[in-house]
Amino acid sequence: MRQLKQLLNTPEGRDFLEENRIFLSQDAFISHLAAPANRALADYLDVGSTKLIFAAQQTYSDCTPSMLDRIALLNALAQQPDLFPFFLWVDTDRAGSDPLMVKFYWSLQGREKSIRLVSKAVEAHEPRFIDLDRSQLQRSMNTLTNYVNQTVKWYKRDAAKEKLAPLKTLFLQNASGTLSQFNHQLVSFVLERHTGFNPFPVLCSNLLKHGLMVEDVDRFLNHLDEAIHVFNETVESLMQHDIDPQVRSLPADYLPLHYSCPIDQTRLTLRRQSQGADTFAVATCSKCGQPYQFYLGSKQLSMAELAQTGRWSPDVCLVIFLNDLVSGYVGGKSSTIYYGLVMKAVLENVFHKASVPILVPPMKEMENGNGQANGLIYKYLSG
């Protein structure tokens, strides 16, 4: 099935994307921007009446070429006086869902070698709930130092060691804190040192703490069956048109919600369960066996009880809950499709809202797969 790159490579594909307000042109993208429908996020960020543009990524420990392309677009958009670009670091996903949240990579003897930041035992947890282990970070830095000594050419080694020194400080002084905080500090460091720019950061967990998405989650819960139907219908339609929707169909008991077990921090998928006229969000911890049940309501549903725990997180529908808070989105190869096509259909057909326009960077050929690390840490230290 065709992915974003294949669609961008044909006139028909580009026309199809533009019909859905997905643009390669910055000028076209900017011309379609409007003020956020809801000013709550702008007020929280204290940015006045500007139009909010965001890109998003899980809290990676390193910056990939795809991320760098999107960050470069944010930097270009920052030159516009009425725009406020920011980067949303999603620290509310399961850490093990992407290797770059728990490790980064180095090229050694033609192979890509990983340097782990946290134990495998915590990969079922969200980065915001993973406490740092000083001894693990010491091992990580020792490994990185050895790799630098083995691989950086002799005439670049002194410069590499100078670059490595402040990184050692960052690693070894973080005896406390969370993986979310550490990864953000690490990426920010290499971005500023290697590229000279670093977009305004926003942590997803902070948005949850301030309740900025609760209203939209409640609205979604009260149209759940219709949303599931439109979502699944759109996924099926895209597949029939040979387009990879980047998401799977939703089950009947679906909820866009997760909960982190307070006993062992395991991130759990909540499911909808009816008991008479009442509706609950339920899950049982896969590790400790503890059952959880949160009351959503009867005729009118609300996530108020769950929100009070401070341990909930959204799934891929995060972009729906953010839609009214922003003016535009800078998309990656996967999120552009599921936000710009699947979630767009849900927003339009269920909630009668327009999805925000999406700007995508040119799709480049992937540089990895040949044993060559393509992260910014490697480029910064070896260049």
Summary of the structure (lengths in Angstrom):
residues: 383
radius of gyration: 21.6
end to end distance: 37.4
largest distance: 73.7
contacts: 1237
relative contact order: 0.18
helix: 44%
strand: 20%
